[in-house]
Each structure stands twice: as C-alpha cells, then as structure tokens.
Amino acid sequence: MAIVVRGLRLGVPYHQLWEKAKNGDDFARGFLSIMVPYESHEAARAIVPSLVEKTLKAAAKSEKFNGAEDVVFYACRYLANDNRCGVYEDRPQFCRDYPDSPFLVMASGCAFEGWSNQCRTKFKAMEAEVDTLQELQASLNALQTYELSSNECTTDTNSKFK
C-alpha cells in the first residue's frame, strides 16, 4: 500500500473534503474518488512509519496546525498487490498530474524524490539570489539618497557663494 499525504490540506478534515466534493469542488472530488483515509495514524504508521513521523513534524511547523488530528493519511484504492497502479493506463487526471508540488512530504525512495530535492535546491538558490538582489537594491537606494542629499548640499553651497 502507498501513503499519500495531503499536508497542504491541513485544517480540512475528511468530512469537509466530502462536503466540498458534494458541492462540486473538482480537487475534492478527484481526490476522494481515488484516495481512502487510513483508520488511524497507527494504521498508516504500520505501512511507512518514517513518512508518518516526517509528515507530522512538517505539519507542526504550519500556523494552521492544531494537532496530529489535523493530518489525515490516505491510500490509493487502485494500488495493486505488487505496489503498482492497477489502473495505470486509465488513471485519472489527478494521478497524471501528481506530484503537483516538489514541497510535498514524500517517502524515502519515492520515484519523485530526486526531482523534489533538485527543485528544493534550486528554490533555495533562488531565495539566496533574491536576498542578494534585495541587499543590492537597498544599497542602491542608500547611494541614491546620499547622491540627492549631496546634490542639495552642493546646490545650497553654490547659491551661497554667488
């Protein structure tokens, strides 16, 4: 069995996903047509214990996190006994689009783990570049302010000597 975690759905309990699906929410409908919740964290932990702990630790960092009950673990209803997709050729669009973010919590050894790590590394590099650009912008603003004030002083001094 596989565990799919929607850590991004913190604060949206299973019954609310059902309500959203009933009201036509495409994500909720697609998700619930494929995924079924585990009975408990212990049931999910029995499959991939490290992923459960990793997810709960990541979830605790969210402002929306109210406790472990906010996190629901799901399994794919189409997963075959050999851990492969039982409907791969006809899999829903929801599955074809997975993963939709490199920032999902993934189990060690997940086929998308390398891609996720590469995206995270690039994101950190871009964040560092943005920080550098912001520092340069602040320096440029300070130089422009200094230049303006220097010009005002020069103009004032020149007008006094005329």
C-alpha positions in Angstrom: 0.0 0.0 0.0 1.1 3.6 -0.6 0.5 6.6 1.6 -0.4 9.8 0.1 -0.3 12.7 2.4 -2.0 16.0 1.7 -0.1 18.0 4.2 -1.2 21.1 2.2 -4.7 20.3 3.3 -4.1 20.9 7.0 -7.3 22.1 8.6 -9.5 20.4 6.0 -10.8 17.3 7.8 -12.1 14.3 5.8 -15.8 15.2 6.4 -15.1 18.7 5.0 -13.5 17.2 1.9 -16.7 15.2 1.4 -18.8 18.3 1.8 -16.6 20.2 -0.8 -16.9 17.2 -3.2 -20.7 17.2 -2.8 -20.6 21.0 -3.6 -18.7 20.3 -6.8 -15.1 21.1 -5.8 -13.0 19.4 -8.5 -10.0 18.8 -6.3 -12.0 17.2 -3.5 -14.0 15.1 -6.0 -10.9 13.9 -7.8 -9.0 13.2 -4.6 -11.8 11.3 -2.9 -12.6 9.3 -6.0 -9.1 7.8 -5.7 -7.9 8.0 -2.1 -9.3 6.4 1.0 -8.3 7.5 4.5 -6.5 5.2 6.9 -8.4 4.4 10.0 -5.7 6.0 12.2 -2.2 7.2 12.2 -1.2 3.9 13.6 -2.6 2.1 10.6 -0.6 4.4 8.3 2.5 4.1 10.6 2.3 0.3 10.1 2.9 0.9 6.3 5.6 3.6 6.3 6.5 4.7 9.9 9.1 7.3 8.8 6.8 9.1 6.5 4.1 9.5 9.2 6.7 11.0 11.6 8.2 13.2 8.9 4.8 14.4 7.9 3.6 15.2 11.4 6.9 17.0 12.1 6.5 19.1 8.9 2.8 19.8 9.7 3.7 21.0 13.2 5.5 23.9 11.5 2.3 25.2 9.9 0.3 28.0 11.5 -2.9 26.1 10.7 -1.7 23.0 12.7 -3.9 22.4 15.7 -2.6 18.9 16.4 -2.0 15.5 14.9 -5.7 15.0 14.2 -5.4 17.7 11.5 -3.3 15.3 9.4 -5.1 12.5 7.6 -3.2 9.8 5.7 -4.7 8.3 2.6 -4.1 5.2 0.5 -4.9 4.8 -3.2 -7.8 2.5 -3.8 -6.3 1.3 -7.0 -2.9 0.2 -5.7 -2.3 -3.5 -6.7 -0.7 -6.1 -4.6 2.6 -5.5 -6.4 2.5 -1.8 -5.2 1.9 -0.7 -8.8 -1.1 1.2 -10.1 -3.9 -1.1 -11.0 -5.5 1.3 -13.5 -2.3 3.0 -14.8 -3.4 3.2 -18.5 -6.7 4.6 -17.5 -5.6 6.5 -14.4 -7.5 9.7 -13.6 -6.0 13.2 -14.5 -5.5 13.7 -10.7 -2.9 11.0 -10.7 -1.4 12.0 -14.0 -0.7 15.5 -12.5 1.0 14.1 -9.4 3.1 15.4 -7.8 1.8 18.9 -8.1 4.5 20.4 -5.9 8.1 19.4 -5.1 7.3 20.5 -1.5 5.1 17.5 -0.7 6.3 15.2 2.0 7.5 12.1 0.2 8.6 8.7 1.4 12.2 7.8 1.1 12.8 6.1 -2.2 9.8 7.7 -3.8 10.4 7.9 -7.6 9.8 11.7 -7.4 12.3 12.2 -4.5 15.2 13.2 -6.8 13.1 15.7 -8.7 11.8 17.1 -5.5 15.3 17.5 -4.0 16.5 19.2 -7.2 13.6 21.6 -7.1 14.1 22.4 -3.5 17.9 23.1 -4.1 17.0 25.4 -7.0 14.4 27.1 -4.8 16.9 27.7 -2.0 19.4 29.1 -4.6 16.7 31.5 -6.0 15.8 32.6 -2.4 19.5 33.4 -1.8 19.6 35.3 -5.1 16.5 37.3 -4.2 18.1 38.1 -0.8 21.3 39.3 -2.6 19.2 41.4 -5.0 17.3 43.0 -2.2 20.5 43.9 -0.4 21.8 45.4 -3.6 18.6 47.3 -4.1 18.9 48.7 -0.5 22.5 49.7 -1.2 21.5 51.4 -4.4 18.6 53.2 -2.7 21.1 54.4 0.0 23.5 55.7 -2.7 20.7 57.5 -4.5 19.6 59.1 -1.2 23.2 60.1 -0.5 23.6 61.5 -4.0 20.4 63.5 -3.7 21.4 64.9 -0.4 25.0 65.7 -1.7 23.5 67.5 -4.7 21.2 69.5 -2.4 24.3 70.5 -0.3 26.3 71.4 -3.4 23.4 73.5 -4.7 22.9 75.2 -1.4 26.6 75.9 -1.1 26.9 77.2 -4.7 23.9 79.5 -4.2 25.5 81.0 -1.1 28.7 81.9 -2.9 27.1 83.6 -5.9 
